[in-house]
Amino acid sequence: MSLVTKCPSCYTSFIVRPEQLTAHEGKVRCGQCQHVFMANDHLIEPSTTVSLSGSKSIQKRSWARYALIILALLQLVFFTRGEIARTWPAFKPALSSACHLVGCHLPLPQHAELIAIDDTELVKDESHEGVVKFNCQIINNAPYAQSYPAIELALTDSQDIAIVRRKITPKDYLSGSNAKPEDGLAAGDEIHVTLNIKTADLPVSGFRAFVVY
């Protein structure tokens, strides 16, 4: 059996159970204004309106809680969709379809620690004054395809001080090749990069290069 009591401070009516009163010596705390009072001293006649109101309020809070949980799960799936597709390939078609509907794309993994840059060299272009050629190999050591990385290149002087900095994007080094950026660099695959860089009269003596996402 449920009882109905009314807060003497804000006059909010709410349902209490006898066992609640027994556990707290008849004291209750108003959920509206936090006032503590003796429930038995302010009991009122229960009505269908109060019962239905309390039930609907509980239902609304439950639905709001479920909606927040679902929203959080959807956000988690959205931001980790690339990793989910890599880890569980069976979900990739469904994720691709969902991305198509909402106008996003399914990104490839970007683990720079599994990308190696090798055979790097900087040579003077004898046919063009003030131009050097930068060559390297980019190798994907991951057991899955990854996005093409960018290359951070710093040209240095004889004191190993950077005098030219350039970020080489996949668009820069894939220009003119048959590689498709959206396909990514396949597992265990590599690509050769050759770029001409203007240095004018700068005293370039060395370089530093590494891959980044």
Backbone as a chain_set.jsonl record, in Angstrom:
{"seq": "MSLVTKCPSCYTSFIVRPEQLTAHEGKVRCGQCQHVFMANDHLIEPSTTVSLSGSKSIQKRSWARYALIILALLQLVFFTRGEIARTWPAFKPALSSACHLVGCHLPLPQHAELIAIDDTELVKDESHEGVVKFNCQIINNAPYAQSYPAIELALTDSQDIAIVRRKITPKDYLSGSNAKPEDGLAAGDEIHVTLNIKTADLPVSGFRAFVVY", "coords": {"N": [[0.846, -1.195, 0.0], [0.557, 2.217, -0.85], [1.254, 5.528, 0.304], [0.315, 8.986, 0.331], [1.96, 11.984, 0.697], [2.362, 15.449, 1.564], [4.628, 18.034, 0.947], [5.372, 20.395, 3.424], [6.737, 22.673, 2.853], [7.037, 23.34, 0.073], [4.731, 22.362, -0.919], [4.541, 20.187, -2.609], [3.227, 17.141, -3.757], [3.786, 13.698, -3.196], [4.409, 10.167, -3.603], [4.837, 7.791, -1.005], [6.158, 4.829, 0.539], [5.141, 2.515, 3.103], [7.321, 1.028, 4.164], [9.445, 2.707, 3.647], [8.987, 4.787, 5.388], [9.239, 3.482, 7.828], [11.924, 2.746, 7.798], [13.222, 5.188, 8.032], [12.268, 6.376, 10.309], [9.904, 7.703, 9.825], [10.62, 10.045, 8.582], [11.021, 12.018, 5.631], [12.492, 13.25, 2.577], [11.871, 15.983, 0.579], [11.688, 15.779, -2.885], [11.626, 17.979, -4.502], [12.221, 20.455, -3.176], [14.034, 19.67, -1.274], [13.437, 19.714, 1.4], [13.221, 18.343, 4.69], [10.882, 16.392, 6.414], [8.263, 15.141, 8.652], [6.559, 12.567, 7.335], [4.117, 11.361, 8.079], [2.769, 13.354, 9.374], [1.758, 14.915, 7.43], [0.09, 13.625, 5.68], [-2.061, 12.987, 2.907], [-5.186, 12.404, 1.19], [-4.909, 9.77, -1.078], [-4.93, 10.009, -4.612], [-6.081, 9.252, -7.936], [-4.936, 10.91, -9.765], [-2.544, 11.777, -8.603], [-1.146, 9.344, -8.402], [-0.982, 8.525, -11.066], [0.461, 10.636, -12.058], [2.906, 10.388, -10.684], [3.724, 7.918, -11.718], [3.943, 8.476, -14.456], [5.963, 10.354, -14.378], [8.132, 8.813, -13.518], [8.321, 7.087, -15.702], [8.996, 8.891, -17.725], [11.524, 9.739, -16.869], [12.872, 7.322, -17.072], [12.752, 6.794, -19.844], [14.199, 9.009, -20.752], [16.7, 8.439, -19.693], [17.342, 6.067, -21.065], [17.408, 7.112, -23.659], [19.632, 8.814, -23.532], [21.653, 6.95, -23.093], [21.554, 5.484, -25.472], [22.187, 7.518, -27.301], [24.807, 8.099, -26.483], [26.063, 5.682, -27.125], [25.735, 5.677, -29.91], [27.31, 7.891, -30.594], [29.814, 6.933, -29.794], [30.149, 4.801, -31.589], [30.196, 6.28, -33.964], [32.562, 7.873, -33.777], [34.508, 5.919, -33.594], [34.263, 4.366, -35.803], [35.966, 3.639, -37.902], [37.958, 2.039, -36.671], [36.302, 0.032, -35.679], [35.386, -1.153, -38.048], [37.805, -2.163, -38.972], [38.579, -3.964, -36.951], [36.378, -5.68, -36.72], [35.496, -6.909, -39.461], [33.054, -7.834, -40.482], [31.157, -5.975, -39.845], [31.648, -3.886, -41.519], [30.238, -3.452, -44.078], [27.679, -2.609, -43.146], [28.368, -0.323, -41.658], [29.454, 1.244, -43.698], [27.184, 1.681, -45.276], [25.622, 3.115, -43.453], [27.204, 5.395, -43.121], [27.04, 6.417, -45.68], [24.404, 7.245, -45.721], [24.302, 9.301, -43.808], [26.152, 11.045, -44.751], [28.893, 10.863, -44.179], [32.224, 9.401, -44.155], [33.968, 6.25, -44.197], [36.682, 6.044, -42.339], [40.12, 5.094, -42.847], [42.48, 3.24, -40.795], [44.927, 5.06, -38.819], [47.778, 4.714, -37.821], [50.587, 5.905, -36.951], [52.889, 4.849, -35.817], [53.2, 2.421, -37.009], [53.975, 2.923, -39.522], [56.688, 3.196, -41.667], [59.478, 5.17, -42.713], [61.834, 5.085, -45.191], [65.043, 4.697, -46.89], [65.678, 7.395, -47.364], [66.718, 10.333, -49.03], [68.441, 13.279, -50.103], [69.104, 15.025, -52.881], [70.945, 17.09, -55.137], [69.424, 18.764, -57.822], [70.694, 18.589, -60.828], [69.9, 19.617, -63.223], [68.331, 21.771, -62.748], [68.643, 24.919, -61.357], [68.984, 25.77, -57.939], [67.26, 23.825, -56.923], [66.332, 20.881, -55.178], [66.127, 17.303, -54.94], [63.97, 15.261, -53.185], [63.861, 12.046, -51.966], [62.214, 9.056, -50.934], [61.041, 6.051, -49.254], [57.867, 4.97, -48.307], [56.544, 2.822, -45.988], [54.085, 0.502, -45.095], [53.775, -1.142, -42.225], [51.736, -2.349, -40.9], [49.236, -4.964, -40.404], [47.08, -4.396, -41.973], [45.282, -2.203, -44.219], [46.161, 1.272, -44.35], [45.591, 4.841, -43.959], [47.196, 7.073, -46.248], [50.083, 8.659, -45.062], [51.186, 11.997, -44.054], [54.242, 13.803, -44.747], [56.621, 15.198, -42.715], [58.987, 17.456, -43.424], [62.168, 18.804, -42.903], [64.576, 20.989, -43.957], [67.99, 21.44, -43.362], [70.781, 23.495, -42.188], [74.407, 23.684, -42.094], [74.765, 23.632, -39.378], [72.832, 22.036, -38.435], [70.412, 23.303, -38.172], [67.057, 24.006, -38.797], [66.091, 25.418, -41.814], [64.269, 25.437, -43.784], [60.984, 24.395, -43.762], [58.575, 21.958, -44.484], [55.404, 20.529, -45.055], [54.512, 17.638, -46.472], [51.865, 16.49, -48.19], [49.652, 13.626, -48.792], [48.322, 14.188, -51.159], [50.193, 15.713, -52.475], [52.406, 13.935, -52.983], [51.199, 11.801, -54.264], [50.289, 12.716, -56.614], [49.91, 12.302, -60.025], [50.352, 9.581, -59.923], [49.03, 6.191, -59.996], [47.825, 5.472, -57.696], [45.099, 5.439, -55.387], [43.947, 7.676, -53.072], [41.764, 7.132, -51.339], [41.77, 4.377, -51.114], [43.933, 3.787, -49.584], [47.145, 2.764, -48.14], [48.112, -0.412, -48.701], [48.309, -3.37, -46.578], [51.573, -4.137, -45.559], [52.546, -2.971, -47.846], [54.356, -0.603, -49.955], [55.386, 2.693, -50.987], [57.036, 4.693, -53.364], [58.452, 7.877, -53.048], [59.075, 10.889, -54.705], [60.13, 14.144, -54.856], [60.431, 17.494, -56.037], [62.08, 20.236, -54.645], [62.229, 23.645, -54.116], [65.014, 25.528, -53.255], [66.36, 27.823, -53.636], [68.9, 30.119, -52.921], [69.561, 29.134, -50.464], [71.583, 27.772, -47.831], [71.529, 24.705, -47.831], [72.289, 21.792, -46.121], [71.572, 19.381, -44.993], [68.896, 17.219, -43.827], [65.766, 16.436, -42.133], [63.274, 13.985, -41.711], [60.008, 12.722, -41.185], [57.046, 10.691, -40.72], [53.625, 11.664, -40.362], [50.257, 11.912, -39.048]], "CA": [[0.0, 0.0, 0.0], [1.321, 3.447, -0.936], [0.662, 6.698, 0.936], [0.637, 10.247, -0.325], [2.241, 13.052, 1.643], [2.578, 16.748, 0.916], [5.705, 18.805, 1.573], [4.859, 21.638, 4.021], [7.53, 23.813, 2.412], [6.71, 23.73, -1.305], [3.406, 21.791, -1.197], [4.608, 19.138, -3.625], [2.708, 15.847, -3.305], [4.48, 12.555, -3.777], [4.05, 8.866, -3.037], [5.807, 7.121, -0.142], [5.734, 3.496, 0.952], [5.28, 2.328, 4.556], [8.655, 0.57, 4.536], [10.337, 3.86, 3.62], [8.765, 5.525, 6.629], [9.785, 2.689, 8.923], [13.393, 2.77, 7.713], [13.753, 6.517, 8.378], [11.497, 6.889, 11.439], [8.842, 8.571, 9.342], [11.135, 11.252, 7.935], [11.241, 11.961, 4.181], [13.081, 14.465, 1.993], [11.149, 16.402, -0.627], [12.531, 15.752, -4.077], [11.539, 19.249, -5.193], [12.932, 21.53, -2.464], [14.977, 19.03, -0.361], [13.016, 19.909, 2.8], [12.994, 17.103, 5.429], [9.736, 16.538, 7.302], [7.605, 13.904, 9.065], [5.551, 12.277, 6.32], [2.828, 11.033, 8.697], [2.1, 14.584, 9.801], [1.258, 15.665, 6.274], [-0.538, 12.69, 4.754], [-3.289, 13.441, 2.256], [-5.908, 11.321, 0.549], [-4.331, 9.437, -2.395], [-5.836, 10.173, -5.75], [-5.61, 8.664, -9.198], [-4.101, 11.906, -10.451], [-1.194, 11.749, -8.029], [-0.512, 8.073, -8.749], [-0.633, 8.533, -12.481], [1.506, 11.635, -12.252], [4.168, 9.8, -10.253], [4.087, 6.859, -12.654], [4.391, 9.088, -15.712], [7.251, 10.994, -14.128], [9.137, 7.742, -13.51], [8.465, 6.613, -17.086], [9.727, 9.904, -18.491], [12.934, 9.678, -16.478], [13.439, 6.081, -17.622], [12.956, 6.974, -21.284], [15.284, 9.976, -20.942], [17.946, 7.733, -19.397], [17.594, 5.172, -22.195], [17.755, 7.934, -24.828], [21.005, 9.274, -23.34], [22.54, 5.794, -23.282], [21.571, 5.19, -26.919], [22.931, 8.604, -27.942], [26.231, 7.913, -26.172], [26.536, 4.536, -27.913], [25.818, 6.103, -31.312], [28.485, 8.758, -30.709], [30.992, 6.069, -29.7], [30.258, 4.091, -32.865], [30.564, 7.248, -35.011], [33.956, 8.306, -33.67], [35.426, 4.768, -33.69], [33.749, 3.524, -36.888], [37.084, 3.086, -38.669], [38.557, 0.951, -35.899], [35.326, -1.061, -35.614], [35.409, -1.834, -39.341], [39.063, -2.911, -39.085], [38.602, -5.056, -35.982], [35.285, -6.619, -37.041], [35.169, -6.653, -40.876], [31.663, -8.169, -40.8], [30.338, -4.771, -39.649], [32.044, -2.833, -42.466], [29.168, -3.07, -45.018], [26.634, -1.851, -42.447], [28.917, 0.988, -41.336], [29.571, 1.986, -44.962], [25.83, 2.102, -45.65], [25.208, 4.162, -42.514], [27.971, 6.601, -43.462], [26.485, 6.952, -46.927], [23.12, 7.89, -45.403], [24.495, 10.537, -43.034], [27.096, 11.912, -45.448], [30.272, 10.765, -43.705], [32.961, 8.337, -44.829], [34.56, 5.265, -43.296], [38.121, 6.32, -42.409], [41.088, 4.017, -42.671], [43.314, 3.436, -39.597], [46.049, 5.996, -38.918], [48.728, 4.391, -36.763], [51.887, 6.354, -37.462], [53.974, 4.006, -35.314], [53.315, 1.258, -37.895], [54.416, 3.418, -40.836], [58.134, 3.455, -41.684], [60.021, 5.951, -43.825], [63.154, 4.472, -45.418], [65.771, 5.092, -48.11], [65.536, 8.838, -47.568], [67.898, 11.02, -49.559], [68.249, 14.615, -50.659], [70.155, 15.213, -53.896], [70.832, 18.308, -55.925], [68.935, 18.596, -59.188], [71.719, 19.208, -61.666], [69.297, 20.267, -64.394], [67.579, 22.96, -62.326], [69.364, 25.671, -60.35], [68.22, 26.065, -56.727], [66.248, 22.791, -56.695], [66.832, 19.601, -54.695], [65.172, 16.203, -55.034], [63.804, 14.466, -51.972], [63.382, 10.699, -52.267], [62.044, 8.173, -49.785], [60.066, 4.964, -49.338], [56.925, 4.895, -47.191], [56.199, 1.403, -45.851], [53.039, 0.205, -44.115], [54.093, -2.389, -41.519], [50.533, -2.872, -40.248], [48.615, -6.085, -41.126], [45.844, -3.891, -42.57], [45.481, -0.971, -44.978], [46.119, 2.506, -43.574], [45.595, 6.074, -44.733], [48.515, 7.58, -46.599], [50.475, 9.7, -44.101], [51.912, 13.162, -44.536], [55.671, 13.781, -44.43], [57.173, 16.448, -42.181], [60.367, 17.565, -43.923], [62.904, 20.006, -42.502], [65.904, 21.123, -44.569], [68.848, 22.049, -42.345], [72.075, 24.022, -42.619], [75.563, 22.938, -41.591], [74.649, 23.548, -37.917], [71.641, 21.215, -38.223], [69.285, 24.192, -37.857], [66.076, 23.974, -39.879], [65.94, 26.692, -42.528], [63.062, 25.269, -44.598], [60.073, 23.355, -43.259], [57.473, 21.711, -45.411], [54.565, 19.36, -44.816], [54.177, 17.031, -47.766], [50.609, 15.744, -48.023], [49.454, 12.552, -49.767], [47.948, 14.789, -52.44], [51.428, 16.171, -53.124], [53.281, 12.877, -53.507], [50.458, 10.836, -55.085], [49.932, 13.365, -57.87], [50.502, 11.661, -61.205], [50.441, 8.133, -59.767], [47.759, 5.475, -60.133], [47.315, 5.174, -56.364], [43.898, 6.158, -54.982], [44.042, 7.996, -51.641], [40.693, 6.513, -50.548], [42.073, 2.956, -50.911], [44.966, 3.691, -48.569], [48.345, 1.971, -48.379], [47.765, -1.781, -48.312], [49.135, -4.016, -45.562], [52.883, -4.567, -46.029], [52.89, -2.339, -49.124], [55.203, 0.58, -49.865], [55.282, 3.598, -52.126], [58.226, 5.533, -53.532], [58.131, 9.303, -53.129], [60.095, 11.766, -55.267], [59.607, 15.504, -54.941], [61.368, 18.581, -56.276], [61.885, 21.302, -53.669], [63.028, 24.826, -54.419], [65.782, 26.031, -52.1], [66.981, 29.092, -54.048], [70.317, 30.213, -52.522], [69.69, 28.749, -49.063], [72.695, 26.828, -47.629], [70.992, 23.432, -47.355], [73.324, 20.777, -45.952], [70.993, 18.113, -44.548], [67.431, 17.218, -43.693], [65.103, 15.509, -41.22], [61.959, 13.635, -42.271], [59.241, 11.69, -40.483], [55.65, 10.637, -41.16], [52.636, 12.108, -39.372], [48.853, 11.943, -39.443]], "C": [[0.885, 1.251, 0.0], [0.545, 4.589, -0.285], [1.088, 7.942, 0.172], [0.835, 11.3, 0.754], [2.538, 14.331, 0.883], [3.632, 17.527, 1.691], [5.137, 20.113, 2.133], [5.612, 22.877, 3.559], [7.128, 24.286, 1.018], [5.385, 23.15, -1.783], [3.403, 20.793, -2.362], [4.11, 17.827, -3.027], [3.486, 14.725, -3.971], [4.155, 11.301, -2.978], [5.184, 8.336, -2.169], [5.239, 5.76, 0.247], [5.956, 3.33, 2.451], [6.674, 1.9, 4.967], [9.676, 1.703, 4.508], [10.215, 4.654, 4.92], [9.366, 4.799, 7.817], [11.302, 2.789, 8.97], [13.971, 4.093, 8.193], [12.946, 7.192, 9.485], [10.458, 7.914, 11.01], [9.302, 9.82, 8.633], [11.334, 11.016, 6.435], [11.85, 13.283, 3.735], [12.333, 14.788, 0.705], [12.096, 16.424, -1.818], [12.54, 17.061, -4.833], [12.391, 20.329, -4.521], [13.927, 21.018, -1.433], [14.626, 19.225, 1.125], [12.735, 18.548, 3.452], [11.839, 17.323, 6.415], [9.178, 15.16, 7.655], [6.442, 13.631, 8.115], [4.182, 12.031, 6.924], [2.045, 12.275, 9.115], [1.455, 15.336, 8.641], [0.661, 14.737, 5.225], [-1.805, 13.302, 4.173], [-3.944, 12.242, 1.602], [-5.278, 11.028, -0.804], [-5.368, 9.612, -3.474], [-5.227, 9.561, -6.985], [-4.657, 9.606, -9.905], [-2.673, 11.862, -9.948], [-0.465, 10.483, -8.437], [-0.073, 8.058, -10.197], [0.495, 9.505, -12.758], [2.856, 11.08, -11.855], [4.65, 8.74, -11.204], [4.614, 7.429, -13.954], [5.75, 9.745, -15.551], [8.377, 9.974, -14.137], [9.397, 7.238, -14.923], [9.274, 7.597, -17.915], [11.215, 9.875, -18.162], [13.617, 8.441, -17.048], [13.727, 6.228, -19.103], [14.09, 7.95, -21.559], [16.638, 9.31, -20.711], [18.333, 6.804, -20.553], [18.042, 5.959, -23.427], [19.197, 8.421, -24.732], [22.005, 8.149, -23.559], [22.677, 5.47, -24.764], [22.379, 6.248, -27.666], [24.43, 8.457, -27.708], [26.823, 6.76, -26.978], [26.697, 4.907, -29.375], [27.025, 7.004, -31.544], [29.768, 7.936, -30.667], [31.221, 5.333, -31.017], [30.732, 5.041, -33.965], [32.055, 7.574, -34.964], [34.953, 7.154, -33.767], [35.04, 3.862, -34.861], [34.862, 2.899, -37.712], [37.724, 1.902, -37.973], [37.61, -0.24, -35.793], [35.349, -1.862, -36.91], [36.678, -2.658, -39.516], [39.056, -4.138, -38.19], [37.559, -6.122, -36.285], [34.812, -6.352, -38.469], [33.711, -6.945, -41.235], [30.753, -6.947, -40.666], [30.618, -3.698, -40.704], [30.941, -2.48, -43.458], [28.075, -2.228, -44.36], [27.114, -0.446, -42.106], [29.054, 1.855, -42.577], [28.214, 2.512, -45.405], [25.347, 3.239, -44.76], [25.928, 5.475, -42.814], [27.43, 7.248, -44.727], [25.197, 7.726, -46.658], [23.32, 9.233, -44.71], [25.548, 11.455, -43.644], [28.51, 11.921, -44.898], [30.996, 9.691, -44.513], [33.577, 7.423, -43.776], [36.079, 5.427, -43.356], [38.968, 5.071, -42.222], [41.894, 4.28, -41.397], [44.481, 4.383, -39.87], [46.987, 5.774, -37.739], [50.139, 4.7, -37.262], [53.035, 5.473, -37.006], [54.176, 2.752, -36.161], [53.662, 1.649, -39.323], [55.902, 3.744, -40.739], [58.485, 4.321, -42.894], [61.478, 5.523, -43.991], [63.745, 4.993, -46.719], [65.61, 6.574, -48.407], [66.841, 9.429, -48.105], [67.497, 12.377, -50.128], [69.403, 14.878, -51.612], [69.887, 16.482, -54.692], [70.364, 17.975, -57.327], [69.883, 19.35, -60.117], [71.12, 19.966, -62.851], [68.514, 21.527, -64.048], [68.305, 23.647, -61.176], [68.443, 25.948, -59.145], [67.116, 25.07, -56.431], [66.934, 21.524, -56.186], [65.726, 18.565, -54.839], [65.146, 15.444, -53.709], [63.191, 13.126, -52.357], [63.221, 9.907, -50.965], [61.08, 7.044, -50.13], [59.181, 5.031, -48.1], [56.394, 3.471, -47.144], [55.135, 1.231, -44.765], [53.328, -1.153, -43.479], [52.884, -2.991, -40.807], [49.955, -4.032, -41.065], [47.267, -5.695, -41.745], [46.169, -2.59, -43.309], [45.366, 0.239, -44.056], [46.042, 3.708, -44.513], [47.032, 6.447, -45.084], [48.887, 8.698, -45.622], [51.039, 10.92, -44.807], [53.38, 13.027, -44.122], [56.075, 15.157, -43.924], [58.644, 16.495, -42.574], [60.974, 18.888, -43.483], [64.271, 19.975, -43.177], [66.775, 21.926, -43.619], [70.144, 22.589, -42.941], [73.198, 23.203, -41.994], [75.563, 22.808, -40.072], [73.428, 22.72, -37.499], [70.449, 22.049, -37.739], [68.335, 24.218, -39.048], [65.929, 25.354, -40.509], [64.756, 26.644, -43.496], [62.245, 24.142, -43.987], [58.926, 23.198, -44.244], [56.722, 20.449, -45.012], [54.089, 18.84, -46.166], [52.961, 16.138, -47.575], [50.527, 14.601, -49.037], [49.081, 13.096, -51.15], [49.183, 15.245, -53.208], [52.19, 15.01, -53.761], [52.537, 11.809, -54.316], [50.047, 11.417, -56.429], [50.666, 12.71, -59.037], [50.638, 10.165, -61.095], [49.057, 7.509, -59.927], [47.119, 5.158, -58.782], [46.099, 6.04, -56.049], [43.958, 6.414, -53.475], [42.985, 7.297, -50.791], [40.933, 5.025, -50.294], [43.122, 2.753, -49.825], [46.154, 2.851, -49.015], [48.105, 0.578, -47.826], [48.74, -2.344, -47.279], [50.444, -4.512, -46.168], [53.333, -3.913, -47.31], [53.772, -1.118, -48.888], [55.013, 1.435, -51.107], [56.53, 4.471, -52.154], [57.795, 6.974, -53.75], [59.325, 10.058, -53.693], [59.491, 13.146, -55.449], [60.734, 16.488, -55.204], [61.049, 19.723, -55.315], [62.824, 22.453, -53.993], [63.718, 25.32, -53.148], [66.44, 27.375, -52.394], [68.462, 29.091, -53.653], [70.529, 29.808, -51.061], [70.788, 27.686, -48.905], [72.218, 25.497, -47.035], [72.115, 22.396, -47.297], [72.764, 19.417, -45.556], [69.482, 18.223, -44.444], [67.013, 16.264, -42.575], [63.707, 15.256, -41.766], [61.305, 12.567, -41.417], [57.785, 11.779, -40.926], [54.725, 11.035, -40.017], [51.229, 11.931, -39.957], [48.219, 13.21, -38.876]], "O": [[1.849, 1.332, 0.761], [-0.686, 4.607, -0.323], [2.093, 7.942, -0.538], [-0.021, 11.484, 1.619], [2.915, 14.302, -0.288], [3.554, 17.668, 2.911], [4.49, 20.863, 1.403], [5.189, 24.001, 3.831], [6.904, 25.476, 0.799], [4.959, 23.407, -2.909], [2.379, 20.59, -3.014], [4.515, 17.442, -1.93], [3.805, 14.793, -5.158], [3.692, 11.366, -1.839], [6.353, 8.418, -2.547], [4.025, 5.557, 0.282], [6.865, 3.943, 3.011], [7.175, 2.345, 6.0], [10.658, 1.675, 5.25], [11.207, 5.127, 5.473], [9.936, 5.425, 8.711], [11.895, 2.902, 10.043], [15.089, 4.127, 8.707], [12.932, 8.418, 9.595], [10.17, 8.868, 11.733], [8.48, 10.586, 8.131], [11.765, 9.938, 6.024], [11.74, 14.299, 4.421], [12.191, 13.926, -0.163], [13.173, 17.017, -1.76], [13.371, 17.251, -5.721], [13.17, 21.024, -5.174], [14.599, 21.814, -0.777], [15.441, 18.93, 1.999], [12.09, 17.694, 2.845], [11.819, 18.307, 7.153], [9.552, 14.15, 7.059], [5.461, 14.374, 8.095], [3.176, 12.446, 6.349], [0.817, 12.249, 9.2], [0.696, 16.282, 8.851], [0.715, 15.022, 4.028], [-2.526, 14.036, 4.849], [-3.329, 11.183, 1.473], [-5.12, 11.944, -1.611], [-6.557, 9.383, -3.252], [-4.014, 9.375, -7.073], [-3.703, 9.18, -10.556], [-1.718, 11.903, -10.724], [0.715, 10.536, -8.783], [1.038, 7.644, -10.527], [1.373, 9.243, -13.58], [3.843, 11.257, -12.569], [5.846, 8.651, -11.482], [5.603, 6.941, -14.499], [6.585, 9.706, -16.455], [9.448, 10.226, -14.691], [10.542, 6.992, -15.303], [10.13, 7.201, -18.707], [12.061, 9.973, -19.051], [14.778, 8.489, -17.455], [14.797, 5.846, -19.578], [14.864, 7.75, -22.495], [17.602, 9.575, -21.429], [19.491, 6.757, -20.966], [18.94, 5.532, -24.152], [19.91, 8.442, -25.735], [23.071, 8.358, -24.137], [23.777, 5.214, -25.253], [23.162, 5.922, -28.557], [25.229, 8.665, -28.621], [27.953, 6.849, -27.459], [27.669, 4.51, -30.018], [27.691, 6.896, -32.574], [30.705, 8.208, -31.417], [32.35, 5.252, -31.502], [31.559, 4.672, -34.798], [32.731, 7.554, -35.992], [36.137, 7.395, -34.003], [35.453, 2.703, -34.9], [34.733, 1.765, -38.173], [38.003, 0.88, -38.6], [38.051, -1.389, -35.815], [35.333, -3.093, -36.887], [36.648, -3.725, -40.129], [39.47, -5.22, -38.604], [37.814, -7.317, -36.129], [33.827, -5.642, -38.667], [33.183, -6.37, -42.187], [29.699, -6.887, -41.299], [29.896, -2.704, -40.775], [30.709, -1.291, -43.679], [27.601, -1.252, -44.942], [26.361, 0.518, -42.245], [28.804, 3.059, -42.526], [28.101, 3.652, -45.856], [24.743, 4.201, -45.235], [25.321, 6.544, -42.764], [27.368, 8.472, -44.834], [24.936, 8.745, -47.297], [22.6, 10.193, -44.986], [25.811, 12.532, -43.109], [29.255, 12.876, -45.12], [30.43, 9.136, -45.456], [33.689, 7.791, -42.607], [36.703, 4.993, -44.324], [38.581, 4.127, -41.533], [41.984, 5.426, -40.958], [44.958, 4.493, -41.0], [46.991, 6.546, -36.78], [50.79, 3.873, -37.902], [54.042, 5.351, -37.704], [55.207, 2.089, -36.048], [53.647, 0.812, -40.225], [56.329, 4.474, -39.844], [57.867, 4.215, -43.953], [62.262, 5.59, -43.044], [63.071, 5.629, -47.529], [65.429, 6.968, -49.559], [67.929, 9.054, -47.67], [66.366, 12.581, -50.57], [70.557, 14.945, -51.188], [68.739, 16.883, -54.886], [70.843, 17.025, -57.946], [69.872, 20.579, -60.181], [71.762, 20.852, -63.415], [68.085, 22.263, -64.936], [68.555, 23.032, -60.14], [67.279, 26.311, -59.313], [66.138, 25.41, -55.766], [67.986, 21.136, -56.693], [64.542, 18.901, -54.858], [66.187, 15.042, -53.19], [62.137, 13.073, -52.992], [63.995, 10.072, -50.023], [60.399, 7.075, -51.154], [59.678, 5.137, -46.979], [55.858, 2.968, -48.131], [55.273, 1.751, -43.657], [53.148, -2.192, -44.115], [53.002, -4.04, -40.174], [50.153, -4.089, -42.279], [46.424, -6.552, -42.009], [47.196, -1.959, -43.056], [44.581, 0.24, -43.108], [46.378, 3.616, -45.694], [47.963, 6.175, -44.325], [48.08, 9.596, -45.383], [51.333, 10.883, -46.002], [53.712, 12.228, -43.246], [55.896, 16.159, -44.616], [59.446, 15.68, -42.117], [60.379, 19.951, -43.662], [65.037, 19.031, -42.984], [66.356, 22.972, -43.122], [70.553, 22.204, -44.037], [72.949, 22.14, -41.426], [76.279, 21.969, -39.526], [73.049, 22.718, -36.328], [69.595, 21.563, -36.997], [68.765, 24.43, -40.182], [65.673, 26.338, -39.815], [64.295, 27.682, -43.971], [62.767, 23.058, -43.728], [58.386, 24.175, -44.764], [57.326, 19.431, -44.674], [53.365, 19.516, -46.896], [53.032, 15.135, -46.866], [51.251, 14.605, -50.032], [49.472, 12.538, -52.175], [49.222, 15.174, -54.436], [52.575, 15.08, -54.928], [53.174, 10.996, -54.986], [49.52, 10.706, -57.284], [51.891, 12.585, -59.026], [51.006, 9.516, -62.074], [48.047, 8.21, -59.984], [46.005, 4.638, -58.725], [46.061, 7.221, -56.394], [44.013, 5.468, -52.689], [43.26, 6.91, -49.656], [40.363, 4.463, -49.358], [43.199, 1.685, -49.218], [46.169, 2.301, -50.116], [47.917, 0.405, -46.622], [49.857, -1.848, -47.131], [50.435, -5.224, -47.171], [54.397, -4.251, -47.828], [53.915, -0.656, -47.755], [54.541, 0.962, -52.141], [57.015, 4.926, -51.118], [56.889, 7.255, -54.536], [60.451, 9.892, -53.223], [58.467, 13.304, -56.113], [61.838, 16.35, -54.677], [59.895, 20.13, -55.185], [64.035, 22.276, -54.128], [63.084, 25.504, -52.109], [67.014, 27.995, -51.499], [69.197, 28.169, -54.007], [71.574, 30.111, -50.484], [70.913, 26.798, -49.748], [72.479, 25.206, -45.868], [72.802, 22.152, -48.289], [73.422, 18.398, -45.765], [68.875, 19.187, -44.909], [67.784, 15.412, -42.133], [63.033, 16.177, -42.227], [61.96, 11.621, -40.978], [57.342, 12.806, -41.44], [55.013, 10.771, -38.85], [51.041, 11.818, -41.168], [47.029, 13.451, -39.082]]}, "num_chains": 1, "name": "protein.A"}
